[in-house]
Amino acid sequence: MQSDSIELFFVLLSGIFLMFMMSGFIVAIVVVHRQRQVKNKHRIELMKADYEKTLLNVEKEIREETLLYVSQELHDNIGQMLSLTKLVLANPEPSAVLEGKKLINQIIKEVRSLSKSINRDYLKDIKFGDFLSEELEKIERSGFCQTALIPADSSVEISDDNKKLILIRVVQECLNNAIKHASPTWIKIQINHTAPLLELSINDDGVGFDTQQYSQGLGLRNLQSRMNAIDGDISFQSELQKGTQIKISLTV
Amino acid sequence: MSLSIYLVSIFLGLAGGLFYALKINKGQEYSSTQHLILGLIIFVTCFELYAIYLVKNGKHNVIVYNVCFYYLETFFLMGYLYTIHQSKKIRQLILYFSVVYLIWGIVNSFFIQDIWVTMHNYSFLIASLGILSFCLLFIFGIAKNNKYFERPLWSLPHFWNTSILLIFYSTAFLYFLSLNFLHEFDPNLINILGSVNRSVAGTMYIVLGFSYYAPLFQTAEYAK
């Protein structure tokens, strides 16, 4: 009878031991899972903050760029046209008044177009394809170099406003780099949109640069980090005196 | 735990499962597995009642427990584990295990332990080890593969189910394994062991029946 009790005690003890072991395992998994959850939440918050920062920077830069463009336009274009109008209207002849009216109408048109570009929602409302076309037109109008958009009537649209804003800024930076450093005779943007993938290729025939040397530079890294922020990709191909090709791909 | 309390536990689990299936489970996330678990509880209720009926009529119920508890319930649970595991490898292992277990059951019935007379404890040992392994793999997989980050583990019915299966089968297989060696025991002592086993089993059926309510208590913070 006593040996029965000992065996029973042994069976019970083993059972309780196993039960505690399994419960311990479950509790350990819950604790580990909770810790990882907290870490993951923290990581996501950091990523969100980073994204917000990128977005703020992009908006600030676009605003600065727009103001610069507006100031240049006011000085070089509208200012000149107003001076010309003043001179024309100083002449009392009826034909001069007519000419003055024509000039004023043109100035009104230019001012309207400028005010549109200052509008905060302008970039959000404009189609991405139209934006590219306008940017290239600006470059060509300034007489800097020839430009081409392929296909010319691209109606690519990006539904996510934040993504669009960041992509617009990336394209602007690429074009600015080409204007400032490459001295090209032409700039060409090629669009390939096979939903949901959007691929852009920005080419120029400028002086090019050593990609190895500049790959760690702040400018290229900045472009890369911005594309990373919207889950996109950017790559550079360039050779000295043979131009540059920048490839951008993004899911839209 | 007396037999009546054990039965009440099963009925409670059944009521919880039925209420969920009829009133709440309208295309919910865990709809199919809830039906499987509910099917299991209905099946357990039926065979437990039938086993009691046989005993009350002076008949042996060994065959009922052998077929229903040792084999069919194991296959039910294997089906459930197959559904909740996402890894193809583990799913394949579950299928292989089930086939091997079936073959073993046939061999055991014909050559080792008579299915009409002897409890199939060896089979239960194999079934327990299988169920324990696949439950352990599931719970371990949650931590290893960083799954379910968007919700707390307590709101996951599969976590409750596998945890309670883990606790029940780790203790129960000791009891069922020792049954063969405890023949000469004082019946009172065997009753104590049986009572402990029924307590854990009763808890298991309650948890299985109510586990699907867990996501309903998920806080807004996680639901975002």
Interface residues (C-beta under 8 A of the other chain):
Chain A: M1 D4 S5 E7 L8 V11 L12 S14 G15 I16 L18 M19 M21 M22 S23 F25 I26 I29 V30 V32 H33 R34 R36 Q37 N40
Chain B: L136 I139 F140 I142 A143 N146 Y148 F149 P152 L153 W154 S163 L166 I167 S170 T171 L174 Y175 S178 F181 L182 E184 F185 D186 L189 I192 L193 V196 V200
